[in-house]
């Protein structure tokens, strides 16, 4: 069962998305800010991280930079999630180390396809 770290400060978004992912067979662990997300990435070694980019304490941009700069966590795929989809955000997310990008509100089938693709890429052949 793949383990997903969901880094999301909005309780309603966190609850809804985590329940939907668990129903699809994922183990979901959660962090409520970027700093906690970085620490959990190191301590829990998830298979994939869903990173909200607008977070308290440490935003998703910086949290992703720190995760990708750490040799323990640099190979964990990160999907950026943002409600504020601006021109250039996808490029900015990829530049800080995100492996993919998705906008809110979440289109679950589309997000599941991205998760499956990244988990398959990371799997040993």
Protein Blocks (a to p, Z undefined) as FASTA:
>chain_A
ZZdddddfblklmmmmmmmmmmnopacdddfbfklmmmmmmmnopabdcddfbdghiafk
lmmmmmmmpmklmmpccddddfblcehklmmmmmnopabdcdddddfklmmmmmmmmmmm
mpcZZ
